[in-house]
Every structure is written in C-alpha cells, then in structure tokens.
Amino acid sequence: MEEFFKRLKSYLKGAYKMYCSLYDGLQVAILFGNLILTTAIFGIL
C-alpha cells in the first residue's frame, strides 16, 4: 500500500510540473499573440 502512495505522489508531482510548464507556455503564447495583434492593428492604421 505504501508503494502505491509513493507512486501516486510522484505521479502527481510530474503532473503538476507538466501543468506548470503548460501554463507558462500558454502565458508566452498569449503574450506573443497580443504582440502580433497589436502590431497588425498598428500596421493597418
């Protein structure tokens, strides 16, 4: 049973790390998207 909890803990840690890196990636993507949008809008004006 203890082994199961150890595995679960490491799995959750891995999932959390993956979630954090995905979240960071999303933030960067949003930032770039806004930058491109702003550039496009100012380019049209």
mmCIF file of the N, C-alpha and C atoms, coordinates in Angstrom:
data_MODEL
# 
_entry.id   MODEL 
# 
loop_
_atom_site.group_PDB 
_atom_site.id 
_atom_site.type_symbol 
_atom_site.label_atom_id 
_atom_site.label_alt_id 
_atom_site.label_comp_id 
_atom_site.label_asym_id 
_atom_site.label_entity_id 
_atom_site.label_seq_id 
_atom_site.pdbx_PDB_ins_code 
_atom_site.Cartn_x 
_atom_site.Cartn_y 
_atom_site.Cartn_z 
_atom_site.occupancy 
_atom_site.B_iso_or_equiv 
_atom_site.pdbx_formal_charge 
_atom_site.auth_seq_id 
_atom_site.auth_comp_id 
_atom_site.auth_asym_id 
_atom_site.auth_atom_id 
_atom_site.pdbx_PDB_model_num 
ATOM 1   N N  . MET A 1 1  ? 0.828  -1.201 0.000   1.00 0.00 ? 1  MET A N  1 
ATOM 2   C CA . MET A 1 1  ? 0.000  0.000  0.000   1.00 0.00 ? 1  MET A CA 1 
ATOM 3   C C  . MET A 1 1  ? 0.871  1.264  0.000   1.00 0.00 ? 1  MET A C  1 
ATOM 4   N N  . GLU A 1 2  ? 1.947  1.211  0.770   1.00 0.00 ? 2  GLU A N  1 
ATOM 5   C CA . GLU A 1 2  ? 2.853  2.360  0.846   1.00 0.00 ? 2  GLU A CA 1 
ATOM 6   C C  . GLU A 1 2  ? 3.461  2.650  -0.529  1.00 0.00 ? 2  GLU A C  1 
ATOM 7   N N  . GLU A 1 3  ? 3.781  1.595  -1.244  1.00 0.00 ? 3  GLU A N  1 
ATOM 8   C CA . GLU A 1 3  ? 4.363  1.731  -2.585  1.00 0.00 ? 3  GLU A CA 1 
ATOM 9   C C  . GLU A 1 3  ? 3.389  2.471  -3.506  1.00 0.00 ? 3  GLU A C  1 
ATOM 10  N N  . PHE A 1 4  ? 2.111  2.151  -3.353  1.00 0.00 ? 4  PHE A N  1 
ATOM 11  C CA . PHE A 1 4  ? 1.077  2.792  -4.167  1.00 0.00 ? 4  PHE A CA 1 
ATOM 12  C C  . PHE A 1 4  ? 1.058  4.301  -3.924  1.00 0.00 ? 4  PHE A C  1 
ATOM 13  N N  . PHE A 1 5  ? 1.139  4.682  -2.638  1.00 0.00 ? 5  PHE A N  1 
ATOM 14  C CA . PHE A 1 5  ? 1.117  6.098  -2.300  1.00 0.00 ? 5  PHE A CA 1 
ATOM 15  C C  . PHE A 1 5  ? 2.354  6.822  -2.825  1.00 0.00 ? 5  PHE A C  1 
ATOM 16  N N  . LYS A 1 6  ? 3.494  6.139  -2.765  1.00 0.00 ? 6  LYS A N  1 
ATOM 17  C CA . LYS A 1 6  ? 4.733  6.721  -3.292  1.00 0.00 ? 6  LYS A CA 1 
ATOM 18  C C  . LYS A 1 6  ? 4.589  6.988  -4.786  1.00 0.00 ? 6  LYS A C  1 
ATOM 19  N N  . ARG A 1 7  ? 4.028  5.990  -5.472  1.00 0.00 ? 7  ARG A N  1 
ATOM 20  C CA . ARG A 1 7  ? 3.834  6.130  -6.912  1.00 0.00 ? 7  ARG A CA 1 
ATOM 21  C C  . ARG A 1 7  ? 2.861  7.252  -7.230  1.00 0.00 ? 7  ARG A C  1 
ATOM 22  N N  . LEU A 1 8  ? 1.788  7.311  -6.471  1.00 0.00 ? 8  LEU A N  1 
ATOM 23  C CA . LEU A 1 8  ? 0.774  8.341  -6.670  1.00 0.00 ? 8  LEU A CA 1 
ATOM 24  C C  . LEU A 1 8  ? 1.377  9.730  -6.466  1.00 0.00 ? 8  LEU A C  1 
ATOM 25  N N  . LYS A 1 9  ? 2.184  9.853  -5.421  1.00 0.00 ? 9  LYS A N  1 
ATOM 26  C CA . LYS A 1 9  ? 2.819  11.132 -5.099  1.00 0.00 ? 9  LYS A CA 1 
ATOM 27  C C  . LYS A 1 9  ? 3.737  11.577 -6.240  1.00 0.00 ? 9  LYS A C  1 
ATOM 28  N N  . SER A 1 10 ? 4.563  10.666 -6.733  1.00 0.00 ? 10 SER A N  1 
ATOM 29  C CA . SER A 1 10 ? 5.490  11.030 -7.807  1.00 0.00 ? 10 SER A CA 1 
ATOM 30  C C  . SER A 1 10 ? 4.723  11.345 -9.090  1.00 0.00 ? 10 SER A C  1 
ATOM 31  N N  . TYR A 1 11 ? 3.614  10.623 -9.302  1.00 0.00 ? 11 TYR A N  1 
ATOM 32  C CA . TYR A 1 11 ? 2.789  10.879 -10.481 1.00 0.00 ? 11 TYR A CA 1 
ATOM 33  C C  . TYR A 1 11 ? 2.170  12.268 -10.401 1.00 0.00 ? 11 TYR A C  1 
ATOM 34  N N  . LEU A 1 12 ? 1.662  12.617 -9.227  1.00 0.00 ? 12 LEU A N  1 
ATOM 35  C CA . LEU A 1 12 ? 1.053  13.934 -9.029  1.00 0.00 ? 12 LEU A CA 1 
ATOM 36  C C  . LEU A 1 12 ? 2.082  15.037 -9.201  1.00 0.00 ? 12 LEU A C  1 
ATOM 37  N N  . LYS A 1 13 ? 3.299  14.794 -8.686  1.00 0.00 ? 13 LYS A N  1 
ATOM 38  C CA . LYS A 1 13 ? 4.382  15.768 -8.841  1.00 0.00 ? 13 LYS A CA 1 
ATOM 39  C C  . LYS A 1 13 ? 4.670  16.001 -10.314 1.00 0.00 ? 13 LYS A C  1 
ATOM 40  N N  . GLY A 1 14 ? 4.751  14.914 -11.069 1.00 0.00 ? 14 GLY A N  1 
ATOM 41  C CA . GLY A 1 14 ? 5.021  15.008 -12.503 1.00 0.00 ? 14 GLY A CA 1 
ATOM 42  C C  . GLY A 1 14 ? 3.908  15.741 -13.229 1.00 0.00 ? 14 GLY A C  1 
ATOM 43  N N  . ALA A 1 15 ? 2.672  15.417 -12.867 1.00 0.00 ? 15 ALA A N  1 
ATOM 44  C CA . ALA A 1 15 ? 1.518  16.059 -13.496 1.00 0.00 ? 15 ALA A CA 1 
ATOM 45  C C  . ALA A 1 15 ? 1.512  17.552 -13.192 1.00 0.00 ? 15 ALA A C  1 
ATOM 46  N N  . TYR A 1 16 ? 1.863  17.898 -11.959 1.00 0.00 ? 16 TYR A N  1 
ATOM 47  C CA . TYR A 1 16 ? 1.893  19.300 -11.549 1.00 0.00 ? 16 TYR A CA 1 
ATOM 48  C C  . TYR A 1 16 ? 2.961  20.069 -12.326 1.00 0.00 ? 16 TYR A C  1 
ATOM 49  N N  . LYS A 1 17 ? 4.132  19.431 -12.474 1.00 0.00 ? 17 LYS A N  1 
ATOM 50  C CA . LYS A 1 17 ? 5.229  20.064 -13.228 1.00 0.00 ? 17 LYS A CA 1 
ATOM 51  C C  . LYS A 1 17 ? 4.802  20.287 -14.674 1.00 0.00 ? 17 LYS A C  1 
ATOM 52  N N  . MET A 1 18 ? 4.143  19.279 -15.249 1.00 0.00 ? 18 MET A N  1 
ATOM 53  C CA . MET A 1 18 ? 3.696  19.372 -16.625 1.00 0.00 ? 18 MET A CA 1 
ATOM 54  C C  . MET A 1 18 ? 2.676  20.502 -16.760 1.00 0.00 ? 18 MET A C  1 
ATOM 55  N N  . TYR A 1 19 ? 1.756  20.573 -15.787 1.00 0.00 ? 19 TYR A N  1 
ATOM 56  C CA . TYR A 1 19 ? 0.737  21.615 -15.795 1.00 0.00 ? 19 TYR A CA 1 
ATOM 57  C C  . TYR A 1 19 ? 1.382  22.996 -15.725 1.00 0.00 ? 19 TYR A C  1 
ATOM 58  N N  . CYS A 1 20 ? 2.398  23.125 -14.867 1.00 0.00 ? 20 CYS A N  1 
ATOM 59  C CA . CYS A 1 20 ? 3.092  24.411 -14.709 1.00 0.00 ? 20 CYS A CA 1 
ATOM 60  C C  . CYS A 1 20 ? 3.773  24.813 -16.012 1.00 0.00 ? 20 CYS A C  1 
ATOM 61  N N  . SER A 1 21 ? 4.449  23.877 -16.658 1.00 0.00 ? 21 SER A N  1 
ATOM 62  C CA . SER A 1 21 ? 5.148  24.217 -17.898 1.00 0.00 ? 21 SER A CA 1 
ATOM 63  C C  . SER A 1 21 ? 4.146  24.538 -19.004 1.00 0.00 ? 21 SER A C  1 
ATOM 64  N N  . LEU A 1 22 ? 3.010  23.836 -19.013 1.00 0.00 ? 22 LEU A N  1 
ATOM 65  C CA . LEU A 1 22 ? 1.969  24.127 -19.994 1.00 0.00 ? 22 LEU A CA 1 
ATOM 66  C C  . LEU A 1 22 ? 1.403  25.518 -19.763 1.00 0.00 ? 22 LEU A C  1 
ATOM 67  N N  . TYR A 1 23 ? 1.208  25.839 -18.490 1.00 0.00 ? 23 TYR A N  1 
ATOM 68  C CA . TYR A 1 23 ? 0.655  27.142 -18.124 1.00 0.00 ? 23 TYR A CA 1 
ATOM 69  C C  . TYR A 1 23 ? 1.609  28.251 -18.547 1.00 0.00 ? 23 TYR A C  1 
ATOM 70  N N  . ASP A 1 24 ? 2.918  28.031 -18.309 1.00 0.00 ? 24 ASP A N  1 
ATOM 71  C CA . ASP A 1 24 ? 3.934  29.003 -18.722 1.00 0.00 ? 24 ASP A CA 1 
ATOM 72  C C  . ASP A 1 24 ? 3.906  29.177 -20.235 1.00 0.00 ? 24 ASP A C  1 
ATOM 73  N N  . GLY A 1 25 ? 3.803  28.064 -20.938 1.00 0.00 ? 25 GLY A N  1 
ATOM 74  C CA . GLY A 1 25 ? 3.755  28.101 -22.397 1.00 0.00 ? 25 GLY A CA 1 
ATOM 75  C C  . GLY A 1 25 ? 2.550  28.883 -22.886 1.00 0.00 ? 25 GLY A C  1 
ATOM 76  N N  . LEU A 1 26 ? 1.432  28.692 -22.194 1.00 0.00 ? 26 LEU A N  1 
ATOM 77  C CA . LEU A 1 26 ? 0.202  29.392 -22.549 1.00 0.00 ? 26 LEU A CA 1 
ATOM 78  C C  . LEU A 1 26 ? 0.370  30.895 -22.358 1.00 0.00 ? 26 LEU A C  1 
ATOM 79  N N  . GLN A 1 27 ? 0.981  31.276 -21.238 1.00 0.00 ? 27 GLN A N  1 
ATOM 80  C CA . GLN A 1 27 ? 1.212  32.697 -20.953 1.00 0.00 ? 27 GLN A CA 1 
ATOM 81  C C  . GLN A 1 27 ? 2.062  33.322 -22.061 1.00 0.00 ? 27 GLN A C  1 
ATOM 82  N N  . VAL A 1 28 ? 3.127  32.630 -22.451 1.00 0.00 ? 28 VAL A N  1 
ATOM 83  C CA . VAL A 1 28 ? 4.019  33.119 -23.500 1.00 0.00 ? 28 VAL A CA 1 
ATOM 84  C C  . VAL A 1 28 ? 3.264  33.238 -24.826 1.00 0.00 ? 28 VAL A C  1 
ATOM 85  N N  . ALA A 1 29 ? 2.435  32.225 -25.122 1.00 0.00 ? 29 ALA A N  1 
ATOM 86  C CA . ALA A 1 29 ? 1.661  32.243 -26.368 1.00 0.00 ? 29 ALA A CA 1 
ATOM 87  C C  . ALA A 1 29 ? 0.695  33.416 -26.390 1.00 0.00 ? 29 ALA A C  1 
ATOM 88  N N  . ILE A 1 30 ? 0.048  33.673 -25.253 1.00 0.00 ? 30 ILE A N  1 
ATOM 89  C CA . ILE A 1 30 ? -0.891 34.793 -25.165 1.00 0.00 ? 30 ILE A CA 1 
ATOM 90  C C  . ILE A 1 30 ? -0.148 36.109 -25.364 1.00 0.00 ? 30 ILE A C  1 
ATOM 91  N N  . LEU A 1 31 ? 1.027  36.210 -24.747 1.00 0.00 ? 31 LEU A N  1 
ATOM 92  C CA . LEU A 1 31 ? 1.839  37.413 -24.864 1.00 0.00 ? 31 LEU A CA 1 
ATOM 93  C C  . LEU A 1 31 ? 2.201  37.671 -26.330 1.00 0.00 ? 31 LEU A C  1 
ATOM 94  N N  . PHE A 1 32 ? 2.679  36.623 -27.008 1.00 0.00 ? 32 PHE A N  1 
ATOM 95  C CA . PHE A 1 32 ? 3.064  36.769 -28.411 1.00 0.00 ? 32 PHE A CA 1 
ATOM 96  C C  . PHE A 1 32 ? 1.854  37.080 -29.277 1.00 0.00 ? 32 PHE A C  1 
ATOM 97  N N  . GLY A 1 33 ? 0.729  36.440 -28.960 1.00 0.00 ? 33 GLY A N  1 
ATOM 98  C CA . GLY A 1 33 ? -0.499 36.688 -29.710 1.00 0.00 ? 33 GLY A CA 1 
ATOM 99  C C  . GLY A 1 33 ? -0.913 38.147 -29.611 1.00 0.00 ? 33 GLY A C  1 
ATOM 100 N N  . ASN A 1 34 ? -0.856 38.691 -28.415 1.00 0.00 ? 34 ASN A N  1 
ATOM 101 C CA . ASN A 1 34 ? -1.207 40.098 -28.206 1.00 0.00 ? 34 ASN A CA 1 
ATOM 102 C C  . ASN A 1 34 ? -0.253 41.008 -28.957 1.00 0.00 ? 34 ASN A C  1 
ATOM 103 N N  . LEU A 1 35 ? 1.031  40.645 -28.911 1.00 0.00 ? 35 LEU A N  1 
ATOM 104 C CA . LEU A 1 35 ? 2.050  41.436 -29.593 1.00 0.00 ? 35 LEU A CA 1 
ATOM 105 C C  . LEU A 1 35 ? 1.787  41.466 -31.100 1.00 0.00 ? 35 LEU A C  1 
ATOM 106 N N  . ILE A 1 36 ? 1.506  40.307 -31.658 1.00 0.00 ? 36 ILE A N  1 
ATOM 107 C CA . ILE A 1 36 ? 1.253  40.204 -33.101 1.00 0.00 ? 36 ILE A CA 1 
ATOM 108 C C  . ILE A 1 36 ? -0.023 40.964 -33.476 1.00 0.00 ? 36 ILE A C  1 
ATOM 109 N N  . LEU A 1 37 ? -1.053 40.818 -32.643 1.00 0.00 ? 37 LEU A N  1 
ATOM 110 C CA . LEU A 1 37 ? -2.315 41.522 -32.880 1.00 0.00 ? 37 LEU A CA 1 
ATOM 111 C C  . LEU A 1 37 ? -2.101 43.029 -32.872 1.00 0.00 ? 37 LEU A C  1 
ATOM 112 N N  . THR A 1 38 ? -1.394 43.508 -31.860 1.00 0.00 ? 38 THR A N  1 
ATOM 113 C CA . THR A 1 38 ? -1.124 44.944 -31.726 1.00 0.00 ? 38 THR A CA 1 
ATOM 114 C C  . THR A 1 38 ? -0.346 45.444 -32.935 1.00 0.00 ? 38 THR A C  1 
ATOM 115 N N  . THR A 1 39 ? 0.665  44.686 -33.332 1.00 0.00 ? 39 THR A N  1 
ATOM 116 C CA . THR A 1 39 ? 1.481  45.060 -34.488 1.00 0.00 ? 39 THR A CA 1 
ATOM 117 C C  . THR A 1 39 ? 0.622  45.119 -35.745 1.00 0.00 ? 39 THR A C  1 
ATOM 118 N N  . ALA A 1 40 ? -0.250 44.132 -35.907 1.00 0.00 ? 40 ALA A N  1 
ATOM 119 C CA . ALA A 1 40 ? -1.118 44.074 -37.087 1.00 0.00 ? 40 ALA A CA 1 
ATOM 120 C C  . ALA A 1 40 ? -2.070 45.272 -37.109 1.00 0.00 ? 40 ALA A C  1 
ATOM 121 N N  . ILE A 1 41 ? -2.664 45.573 -35.963 1.00 0.00 ? 41 ILE A N  1 
ATOM 122 C CA . ILE A 1 41 ? -3.610 46.689 -35.878 1.00 0.00 ? 41 ILE A CA 1 
ATOM 123 C C  . ILE A 1 41 ? -2.908 48.006 -36.199 1.00 0.00 ? 41 ILE A C  1 
ATOM 124 N N  . PHE A 1 42 ? -1.719 48.204 -35.608 1.00 0.00 ? 42 PHE A N  1 
ATOM 125 C CA . PHE A 1 42 ? -0.981 49.445 -35.872 1.00 0.00 ? 42 PHE A CA 1 
ATOM 126 C C  . PHE A 1 42 ? -0.475 49.487 -37.305 1.00 0.00 ? 42 PHE A C  1 
ATOM 127 N N  . GLY A 1 43 ? -0.230 48.296 -37.873 1.00 0.00 ? 43 GLY A N  1 
ATOM 128 C CA . GLY A 1 43 ? 0.207  48.234 -39.261 1.00 0.00 ? 43 GLY A CA 1 
ATOM 129 C C  . GLY A 1 43 ? -0.910 48.677 -40.195 1.00 0.00 ? 43 GLY A C  1 
ATOM 130 N N  . ILE A 1 44 ? -2.146 48.316 -39.845 1.00 0.00 ? 44 ILE A N  1 
ATOM 131 C CA . ILE A 1 44 ? -3.307 48.697 -40.663 1.00 0.00 ? 44 ILE A CA 1 
ATOM 132 C C  . ILE A 1 44 ? -3.557 50.200 -40.545 1.00 0.00 ? 44 ILE A C  1 
ATOM 133 N N  . LEU A 1 45 ? -3.445 50.701 -39.318 1.00 0.00 ? 45 LEU A N  1 
ATOM 134 C CA . LEU A 1 45 ? -3.640 52.141 -39.095 1.00 0.00 ? 45 LEU A CA 1 
ATOM 135 C C  . LEU A 1 45 ? -2.458 52.884 -39.706 1.00 0.00 ? 45 LEU A C  1 
# 
